[in-house]
């Protein structure tokens, strides 16, 4: 594993990511493929701090927002910046849900809602890390009974693999000793033009989403329960269009999200199949990112609340300088019985696979 700036494309140093939190060691792990491109990961929150891939001229840049030292990761103004999310990605209304007739109350950390597993969710935990080879790492975390208000002990494994096709493959697996709910995702903040000072807006990036339906939200960003067609709305990405085209449209749903912060119902032939979810094309660099997932939904988030905070190597991350494709089950699913189930029973294995493929 490289330790000096000259050896790593990303210019990050392991020593800057090493500390001890509650007796657990944090570190930096570099995944390289056979072409020398890189993904840099820390086991604090599973945060991906660099994805180094070429543009159309062969120039390599970091296309994901991150920090260059562990203290900045821990204290980031955006706590979910390119981290793993759990136990429950996205929002749960009033932080309440029922299971087996019992009501559970989660921490409220987003207006009246519970968001992304709570303030000390998976993004703020030190994971056990095992780098199995140059291009793969497995992270493990045991979420204790009652953690953040959730029931049951949950054991979670997440594997990151970086292939010679410049695919970042994220595989998730989880088991529980008691009936519980789970909805894992990764909150990558992608900036395909490359992070910079300031990182350019995503307005001109061309987006396509394989979804004929989306979930409208109320003023608190909770799904209304409706499942609406995207056709003739700002949410129609069935044909490629610039993200900025309708991002400030005079439309109630755009206003409710301050832009795009909505879950799309991905078109699927069968439940759990790995299928095409989205494509993003950045015209200046010529980079494309394709997303494939087994999940039924994908949250499109256009960094509507970014405040221009600093990132690694003097970069800054203004509002709308990144786009997130969070593959997941639907928000507030425990309170909507007709949404795909997020219940995990003892003896069952939760699995998820999402692929982010970079090309020019």
Secondary structure as UniProt FT lines:
FT   TURN            5..7
FT   TURN            9..10
FT   HELIX           14..17
FT   STRAND          20..21
FT   TURN            22..23
FT   STRAND          24..25
FT   STRAND          28..32
FT   TURN            34..35
FT   STRAND          38..42
FT   TURN            45..46
FT   STRAND          48..54
FT   TURN            56..57
FT   STRAND          60..62
FT   HELIX           70..74
FT   TURN            79..82
FT   STRAND          84..85
FT   STRAND          91..92
FT   HELIX           93..95
FT   STRAND          96..99
FT   TURN            100..101
FT   STRAND          102..105
FT   TURN            111..112
FT   STRAND          113..115
FT   TURN            116..117
FT   TURN            119..120
FT   HELIX           122..124
FT   STRAND          128..133
FT   TURN            134..135
FT   STRAND          136..143
FT   TURN            145..146
FT   HELIX           147..149
FT   STRAND          154..162
FT   TURN            164..165
FT   STRAND          167..176
FT   STRAND          180..181
FT   STRAND          185..186
FT   TURN            192..193
FT   TURN            197..198
FT   TURN            203..204
FT   STRAND          206..209
FT   STRAND          213..215
FT   TURN            219..220
FT   STRAND          228..229
FT   TURN            231..232
FT   TURN            234..235
FT   STRAND          241..242
FT   HELIX           243..245
FT   TURN            247..248
FT   HELIX           252..257
FT   STRAND          261..265
FT   TURN            271..272
FT   STRAND          275..281
FT   TURN            283..285
FT   STRAND          288..293
FT   STRAND          297..301
FT   TURN            304..305
FT   STRAND          309..310
FT   HELIX           312..314
FT   STRAND          316..317
FT   TURN            319..320
FT   STRAND          323..328
FT   TURN            331..332
FT   HELIX           333..335
FT   TURN            337..338
FT   STRAND          343..344
FT   TURN            346..347
FT   STRAND          350..359
//
